[in-house]
Structure formats: C-alpha cells, structure tokens
Amino acid sequence: MFERFSKEARAVVVAAQTVAREACSPAVDTRHVLVALAGSPGAAAAGLHDAGLEPAAVARTVRDDVEAGALDAEALSSIGIDLDSVRRETDATFGRGALARAGRRARTGHVPFAPEAKKALELALRETVRLGDKGIDGSHLLLGILRADCSGGRALERALHGAGTDVAALRATVEQRRRAA
C-alpha cells in the first residue's frame, strides 16, 4: 500500500512518527497523523481551512490532547486541580510539553502504528479507490481518519462542532476540493 503514497502522504507518516516520538507515545495513533496533516501544507490542511477550521489551531489542540496522556482533566478538576493551569506553569518553567514528558522515556527509532492508525490508512486506500484516484495523498488520509472510529476522528469531530460544522461538511469540502484540482 505504501508504494501508492504520494510524497505528501509519506511526509505526513514520517511527521506522525515524530509527533508520537516527541510525545513519548508507545505507538502512532490517528491523533498523531491528524497533527501531522494539519501541520503540513497540503490538501488536508486546505480542506480543514475551507471547512472553517484553522489547521494550526487543530494541530495545537490535538497535540495538547496527545501530550495530556493519561491525565484526566475532569477528574483532576473534581478535586480542585486545573490541569490547564498546571500545564501552563510547567511549560513556562521547564519548556513546552514538560508535563507530558515527566516520567516517560523518550522513544528513538521506529514507532509502530496502533491498530486504529492502520485501519485509518486502510480506509484511506479505500477512499482513493472510491474516488477513482491512483495515489494516496493527504486528503485521502484525512478522509480515512474521518471514516474510521478512532481517537483522531473524535478529536476532529470536536473541533468541527466547535466551529459550527460537522464531519459530513468536511468530507464534502475535501471531496469538492479534490474534484476542482
């Protein structure tokens, strides 16, 4: 399947591994892929923008979600701890992402793909076939994430809802953009 990936899609996969490595994640999940898609120029970021989202803001929000790791903001809030405040103070003192890195060992080398990411990549291939395209690019990866039941898709749904739109509108925007290209 990877032989069908465009340069853009290959760069996104490499960037997703970097995001996972920086977050000390044990595997690349669809949130890492979404951060990479939103953070790189290409069809996916353009589709997000056309749907009313700011790609850089999506990347930041999802990266924060990844870096939050196992910390449950709601549970901490119930005992009077504001996780966002703690994260801001920790970042100011020790650098961005310090709280997420605390107690975790940095990964080196290859980071494996989680089953949800593998499924989203498979669905990206299916989207490519459905649309009659020969190669897989960033927009196909985004459509695969939207089609999968995954953490990246749920994060994107929240961002879309916050922008007053939904998954169907983003899908339509990305597909329309593909037809126009």
Backbone bond lengths (Angstrom), bond angles and torsions (degrees), N, CA, C in turn:
res aa  C-N    CA-C-N  psi(-1)  N-CA   C-N-CA  omega(-1)  CA-C   N-CA-C  phi
1 M - - - 1.457 - - 1.526 110.52 -
2 F 1.342 118.09 -37.69 1.464 120.15 -174.01 1.527 112.51 -65.48
3 E 1.331 116.88 -20.67 1.461 118.75 177.49 1.528 111.25 -67.68
4 R 1.338 117.71 -17.94 1.460 121.77 178.66 1.534 112.43 -89.17
5 F 1.331 117.35 -4.55 1.461 121.30 -179.10 1.524 110.39 -73.87
6 S 1.322 116.10 135.13 1.458 121.58 173.91 1.529 108.39 -72.58
7 K 1.340 115.73 170.78 1.472 119.75 175.67 1.522 109.94 -57.25
8 E 1.344 115.80 -41.91 1.467 120.82 179.93 1.527 110.90 -59.07
9 A 1.335 117.14 -48.03 1.464 121.07 -177.96 1.527 111.29 -65.38
10 R 1.320 116.46 -38.48 1.471 119.55 177.47 1.527 110.68 -64.33
11 A 1.325 115.94 -41.48 1.467 120.21 178.64 1.532 110.45 -63.52
12 V 1.326 117.31 -37.58 1.463 121.27 178.44 1.526 110.38 -64.30
13 V 1.329 117.43 -42.65 1.470 121.06 179.25 1.523 110.46 -62.80
14 V 1.331 117.04 -42.65 1.471 120.78 177.77 1.528 110.07 -64.27
15 A 1.343 116.71 -43.48 1.468 120.84 178.96 1.525 111.24 -64.06
16 A 1.335 117.35 -36.96 1.474 120.93 178.17 1.528 110.12 -63.20
17 Q 1.327 116.73 -39.67 1.465 119.42 176.62 1.521 110.66 -63.99
18 T 1.319 116.72 -38.18 1.468 120.73 178.50 1.529 110.25 -64.83
19 V 1.324 116.77 -43.24 1.471 120.73 178.36 1.525 109.62 -60.43
20 A 1.323 116.97 -45.04 1.470 121.05 179.64 1.518 110.97 -63.53
21 R 1.332 116.30 -42.56 1.464 120.81 179.99 1.526 110.70 -62.86
22 E 1.354 116.70 -45.17 1.467 120.97 -179.66 1.525 112.06 -64.00
23 A 1.334 116.64 -31.41 1.461 121.00 179.68 1.527 111.82 -87.18
24 C 1.340 116.25 2.28 1.470 121.85 -178.33 1.520 111.28 58.43
25 S 1.330 116.60 32.74 1.466 121.50 179.39 1.520 109.87 -78.39
26 P 1.322 117.25 145.04 1.463 119.69 -179.03 1.529 113.03 -73.45
27 A 1.350 117.00 -20.53 1.461 121.06 -178.88 1.521 109.37 -153.48
28 V 1.323 115.66 158.77 1.462 121.75 175.63 1.523 107.37 -80.94
29 D 1.333 116.40 121.18 1.460 119.21 174.22 1.529 108.67 -111.98
30 T 1.308 116.78 -178.23 1.464 119.79 -174.63 1.521 112.86 -69.17
31 R 1.329 118.28 -20.42 1.467 119.47 174.71 1.516 110.12 -66.35
32 H 1.327 117.50 -39.47 1.462 121.63 178.17 1.530 109.89 -63.47
33 V 1.333 115.81 -41.89 1.467 120.30 178.69 1.527 109.64 -65.00
34 L 1.323 117.32 -41.02 1.465 120.98 179.69 1.531 111.18 -64.07
35 V 1.322 117.48 -41.71 1.471 120.60 176.86 1.528 109.11 -59.58
36 A 1.330 116.62 -44.54 1.464 120.60 -179.81 1.529 111.33 -64.55
37 L 1.336 117.31 -42.15 1.472 121.00 178.79 1.525 111.19 -62.86
38 A 1.326 115.65 -47.42 1.471 120.00 -177.18 1.524 111.71 -70.20
39 G 1.324 116.56 -26.33 1.452 120.35 -176.76 1.515 114.95 -91.26
40 S 1.321 117.41 -2.22 1.458 119.08 -179.35 1.521 109.90 -119.00
41 P 1.327 116.13 147.49 1.466 118.35 178.68 1.529 109.08 -68.43
42 G 1.286 116.01 141.53 1.457 118.76 179.13 1.507 111.20 157.87
43 A 1.319 114.32 -174.21 1.463 121.41 -174.66 1.533 112.49 -62.77
44 A 1.323 117.59 -37.81 1.463 120.17 -178.28 1.525 111.28 -66.57
45 A 1.325 116.52 -47.39 1.468 120.10 179.02 1.521 110.41 -62.92
46 A 1.330 117.05 -39.13 1.471 120.55 177.77 1.526 110.52 -64.15
47 G 1.331 116.63 -39.78 1.466 120.55 177.42 1.516 112.09 -64.37
48 L 1.327 116.58 -41.12 1.467 120.39 176.73 1.523 110.07 -61.16
49 H 1.328 116.21 -44.27 1.466 121.07 179.61 1.529 110.50 -62.26
50 D 1.327 116.92 -46.16 1.465 121.04 -179.26 1.527 111.99 -63.26
51 A 1.334 116.62 -26.45 1.466 120.91 179.40 1.526 112.21 -85.44
52 G 1.338 116.96 3.16 1.459 120.34 176.46 1.514 115.17 97.50
53 L 1.325 116.74 9.56 1.467 120.37 178.46 1.518 109.45 -105.49
54 E 1.309 116.36 148.48 1.457 120.98 173.29 1.527 106.49 -92.90
55 P 1.357 118.50 110.82 1.468 120.58 -175.70 1.527 114.36 -51.73
56 A 1.336 118.05 -40.94 1.463 120.58 -179.83 1.529 110.77 -63.50
57 A 1.334 116.99 -37.67 1.466 120.71 178.74 1.529 110.55 -68.49
58 V 1.336 116.68 -38.95 1.468 120.18 176.81 1.528 109.19 -62.34
59 A 1.326 116.54 -45.89 1.467 120.13 179.52 1.524 111.22 -59.41
60 R 1.340 116.95 -44.41 1.473 121.37 179.81 1.522 111.11 -62.74
61 T 1.321 116.70 -47.45 1.467 121.35 -177.17 1.526 111.18 -63.13
62 V 1.325 116.06 -45.46 1.469 119.31 -178.72 1.521 110.30 -70.26
63 R 1.333 117.59 -37.43 1.477 120.39 176.47 1.530 110.11 -61.38
64 D 1.334 116.75 -41.35 1.470 120.25 177.33 1.527 110.38 -61.54
65 D 1.338 116.17 -39.19 1.458 121.16 178.07 1.532 109.98 -63.13
66 V 1.323 117.12 -43.26 1.467 121.83 178.34 1.524 110.14 -63.24
67 E 1.331 115.49 -45.93 1.463 119.63 -176.22 1.522 112.80 -70.98
68 A 1.333 117.12 -22.91 1.463 119.88 178.10 1.517 110.49 -63.85
69 G 1.340 115.54 -27.84 1.461 120.37 176.46 1.510 112.38 56.10
70 A 1.322 115.39 -128.12 1.454 121.09 -174.40 1.528 112.95 -85.64
71 L 1.317 117.81 -1.63 1.458 119.56 -179.12 1.525 109.34 -73.60
72 D 1.297 116.29 125.42 1.457 122.53 -177.82 1.526 108.83 -100.58
73 A 1.332 116.28 104.48 1.462 121.72 -176.34 1.518 112.07 -59.09
74 E 1.335 116.88 -40.21 1.475 119.81 -179.04 1.522 111.35 -66.41
75 A 1.325 116.88 -42.94 1.466 120.10 179.93 1.528 110.49 -65.04
76 L 1.331 116.78 -42.72 1.460 119.83 178.45 1.526 111.03 -65.09
77 S 1.326 116.85 -38.48 1.465 121.24 178.38 1.530 111.21 -61.81
78 S 1.320 116.57 -34.86 1.465 120.07 -178.64 1.531 111.95 -66.07
79 I 1.344 117.53 -18.76 1.470 120.05 176.41 1.523 111.28 -110.32
80 G 1.347 115.42 16.39 1.459 120.47 172.39 1.522 116.12 88.81
81 I 1.324 117.59 16.23 1.468 120.21 179.36 1.524 108.67 -107.73
82 D 1.324 115.55 124.64 1.461 121.43 178.17 1.525 107.83 -93.64
83 L 1.339 116.47 102.61 1.459 121.57 -175.52 1.531 111.91 -60.44
84 D 1.321 117.71 -38.85 1.470 119.90 178.87 1.523 111.25 -61.27
85 S 1.335 116.20 -40.68 1.459 120.60 178.65 1.524 110.96 -66.08
86 V 1.319 116.43 -43.56 1.470 120.70 178.32 1.531 109.61 -61.88
87 R 1.335 116.86 -43.32 1.464 120.73 -179.90 1.534 110.80 -63.09
88 R 1.352 117.28 -43.44 1.474 120.26 179.24 1.528 111.13 -60.77
89 E 1.328 116.05 -45.73 1.467 120.09 -179.86 1.530 111.49 -64.38
90 T 1.318 116.12 -42.15 1.463 120.37 179.05 1.523 110.52 -64.72
91 D 1.330 116.65 -43.78 1.466 120.72 178.13 1.525 110.96 -61.24
92 A 1.336 116.67 -42.44 1.472 120.88 -179.02 1.532 111.02 -64.18
93 T 1.318 116.45 -36.74 1.457 120.33 -177.15 1.527 113.22 -83.33
94 F 1.345 116.33 -43.91 1.464 120.26 -171.17 1.529 115.13 -114.72
95 G 1.338 117.77 -1.91 1.463 120.91 -179.13 1.514 111.97 103.42
96 R 1.331 115.04 155.52 1.466 121.62 -176.69 1.524 111.14 -55.88
97 G 1.339 115.46 131.98 1.451 121.82 176.44 1.515 115.38 81.29
98 A 1.333 117.36 9.00 1.469 120.42 -176.32 1.523 111.97 -62.20
99 L 1.318 117.16 -39.78 1.467 119.90 -179.01 1.526 110.42 -64.43
100 A 1.316 116.48 -39.84 1.462 120.70 179.86 1.523 111.50 -66.93
101 R 1.329 116.49 -34.01 1.467 120.43 -178.54 1.524 112.85 -80.34
102 A 1.316 117.57 -19.36 1.467 120.99 -175.68 1.527 110.48 -56.98
103 G 1.292 115.64 125.09 1.457 121.01 176.48 1.517 114.09 79.40
104 R 1.314 118.38 1.19 1.464 120.68 179.37 1.514 109.04 -113.20
105 R 1.281 115.99 148.05 1.459 121.28 177.60 1.522 108.51 -94.00
106 A 1.306 115.68 135.42 1.459 120.58 177.99 1.528 109.44 -64.50
107 R 1.307 115.20 139.96 1.463 121.21 177.67 1.517 109.36 -87.42
108 T 1.285 115.04 147.47 1.458 120.35 172.70 1.525 107.28 -126.83
109 G 1.318 115.95 160.32 1.455 119.51 177.44 1.518 113.28 72.86
110 H 1.309 114.40 -156.14 1.465 122.11 -175.85 1.530 111.08 -70.44
111 V 1.313 116.09 135.41 1.464 122.21 173.90 1.520 105.94 -109.12
112 P 1.332 118.78 121.91 1.466 120.17 -176.99 1.528 112.07 -68.56
113 F 1.314 115.42 159.21 1.458 120.97 177.37 1.516 109.95 -88.63
114 A 1.344 115.46 134.74 1.457 121.79 176.12 1.531 108.39 -70.57
115 P 1.326 117.31 156.00 1.474 119.82 178.83 1.532 113.60 -53.13
116 E 1.338 117.86 -37.73 1.468 119.32 179.99 1.517 111.68 -65.32
117 A 1.336 117.72 -35.50 1.464 121.30 178.60 1.523 110.03 -70.45
118 K 1.327 116.67 -40.63 1.465 120.03 176.82 1.524 110.32 -60.47
119 K 1.330 116.17 -42.21 1.470 120.82 179.16 1.533 110.30 -63.81
120 A 1.324 117.99 -43.05 1.465 121.09 179.49 1.522 110.85 -63.69
121 L 1.338 117.95 -37.51 1.459 121.09 177.23 1.527 110.41 -66.52
122 E 1.329 116.27 -39.74 1.462 120.45 176.15 1.531 110.40 -62.61
123 L 1.331 116.25 -42.11 1.458 120.62 178.59 1.531 111.55 -67.86
124 A 1.329 117.39 -29.60 1.464 120.66 174.84 1.530 109.64 -64.08
125 L 1.326 116.15 -40.03 1.465 119.81 175.60 1.525 110.50 -62.70
126 R 1.304 117.02 -43.03 1.473 120.40 177.98 1.520 111.65 -62.37
127 E 1.339 116.61 -38.43 1.468 120.48 177.11 1.532 109.85 -64.30
128 T 1.313 116.69 -39.30 1.463 121.52 178.69 1.527 110.09 -60.48
129 V 1.328 116.31 -46.84 1.463 121.42 179.14 1.523 110.31 -64.24
130 R 1.334 116.85 -45.35 1.469 121.56 -179.24 1.519 111.58 -58.59
131 L 1.337 116.25 -38.47 1.458 120.75 -178.33 1.533 112.82 -84.90
132 G 1.333 116.20 -4.17 1.459 119.98 178.74 1.520 114.07 75.01
133 D 1.320 117.31 23.33 1.455 121.71 -179.78 1.528 110.12 -92.24
134 K 1.311 115.93 156.48 1.468 120.31 -178.70 1.526 112.57 -89.08
135 G 1.329 117.09 -36.63 1.455 120.75 -176.18 1.517 111.88 -120.07
136 I 1.324 114.70 161.32 1.460 122.11 -179.88 1.523 108.27 -97.56
137 D 1.342 116.48 122.35 1.465 120.36 176.67 1.529 109.39 -119.04
138 G 1.321 116.32 -172.49 1.457 121.16 -177.11 1.517 113.68 -60.17
139 S 1.324 117.49 -35.54 1.468 118.80 179.89 1.524 110.98 -66.60
140 H 1.327 117.28 -35.48 1.466 119.96 176.08 1.532 110.74 -66.11
141 L 1.345 116.32 -39.28 1.466 119.48 177.32 1.526 110.39 -61.86
142 L 1.336 116.47 -42.53 1.464 120.79 178.30 1.525 110.58 -62.76
143 L 1.331 117.23 -44.22 1.466 120.65 178.33 1.525 111.37 -63.45
144 G 1.332 116.70 -35.69 1.468 120.34 176.77 1.518 111.73 -64.75
145 I 1.331 116.57 -40.66 1.471 120.64 177.17 1.529 110.08 -64.67
146 L 1.331 116.33 -42.05 1.466 120.02 179.82 1.522 111.54 -63.66
147 R 1.320 116.50 -33.04 1.464 121.31 -176.96 1.531 112.29 -80.87
148 A 1.322 116.81 -27.18 1.466 121.12 -177.53 1.529 110.60 -81.00
149 D 1.311 115.65 152.48 1.462 120.64 171.54 1.522 105.37 -90.47
150 C 1.349 116.01 95.06 1.460 119.13 -170.03 1.525 111.12 -149.00
151 S 1.326 115.63 167.78 1.464 121.24 -178.22 1.528 111.59 -64.19
152 G 1.319 118.32 -38.68 1.460 121.11 178.17 1.518 111.64 -65.15
153 G 1.328 116.69 -40.36 1.465 120.96 177.84 1.516 111.71 -64.43
154 R 1.338 116.12 -40.39 1.469 119.50 178.92 1.522 110.99 -67.03
155 A 1.337 117.36 -39.36 1.472 120.77 177.30 1.522 110.31 -64.03
156 L 1.317 116.29 -39.80 1.462 120.44 178.87 1.526 111.03 -67.92
157 E 1.318 117.18 -39.14 1.473 120.61 176.34 1.520 111.03 -59.16
158 R 1.336 117.10 -42.40 1.472 120.14 178.64 1.525 110.64 -62.32
159 A 1.328 116.47 -43.04 1.471 120.36 179.65 1.524 110.47 -64.43
160 L 1.320 116.93 -41.46 1.465 121.12 179.08 1.521 110.94 -64.11
161 H 1.319 115.79 -43.66 1.467 120.28 178.72 1.527 110.39 -60.35
162 G 1.330 115.96 -42.86 1.461 120.64 178.70 1.516 112.76 -62.70
163 A 1.345 116.36 -27.42 1.464 121.13 179.63 1.530 111.71 -91.30
164 G 1.327 116.14 2.75 1.466 119.78 178.25 1.513 114.39 79.25
165 T 1.321 117.23 25.46 1.461 120.40 178.06 1.527 108.93 -136.40
166 D 1.328 117.24 -170.68 1.464 119.64 -176.93 1.525 111.37 -145.65
167 V 1.333 115.06 179.48 1.457 122.00 -177.38 1.526 111.05 -61.15
168 A 1.325 117.20 -43.16 1.469 120.49 -178.78 1.529 110.78 -59.17
169 A 1.319 116.95 -40.83 1.461 120.43 179.58 1.524 111.05 -67.04
170 L 1.333 117.64 -39.90 1.465 120.24 178.44 1.520 110.07 -65.96
171 R 1.339 116.90 -44.72 1.478 120.12 177.83 1.522 110.17 -56.54
172 A 1.335 116.36 -47.16 1.466 120.69 -179.05 1.524 110.89 -61.98
173 T 1.317 116.84 -41.01 1.462 121.55 179.58 1.529 110.96 -63.59
174 V 1.328 116.58 -46.08 1.468 120.81 -178.78 1.533 109.98 -65.05
175 E 1.330 116.98 -43.55 1.465 120.06 -179.93 1.526 111.49 -66.57
176 Q 1.322 116.66 -39.61 1.461 119.97 178.58 1.528 110.11 -64.56
177 R 1.304 116.58 -41.16 1.462 121.86 178.20 1.532 110.15 -61.86
178 R 1.336 117.00 -39.22 1.465 121.34 178.72 1.534 110.67 -64.17
179 R 1.326 116.09 -42.95 1.476 119.78 179.96 1.522 111.53 -65.61
180 A 1.319 117.05 -34.61 1.459 121.57 -178.24 1.538 112.01 -74.37
181 A 1.321 116.69 -23.88 1.482 120.88 -176.42 1.512 112.71 -75.47
